[in-house]
C-alpha cells in the first residue's frame, strides 16, 4: 500500500518505542498482541509515549485476536483494526487527514 514500515520486533521495551518515535517521527503506530497478556504492555508503551510528550504527534492503533473497543479504552489507543485490511484502511484515513 505504499507505506514505509519500521518493524520493531517482538517484546519491545517501551523505551524503544519512544526512541524510535523521536528518530523516525511516524504518523501512525500499530501495536499487536494476540494474548490478553499483551494488554498491560500496550498500556505501558502508550503511557511512556505520553510521558515523553509524544502522544499528540501520533495516532495509535492496536490489534490482535481479543482486542475490542474496551481494550482500546484500557490501553489508551485511538482505535483498533478487526483485521489487517481494517488496520490498513484506518491508517489510510489517518494519514490522508
Buried (B, 14 or more C-beta within 10 A) or exposed (E): EEEEEEEEEEEBEBEEBBEBBEEEEBEBBBBBBEEEEBBEBBBBBBBBBEEBEBBEEBBBBBBBEEBEEEBBEBBBBBBBBEEEEBBBEBBBEBEEE
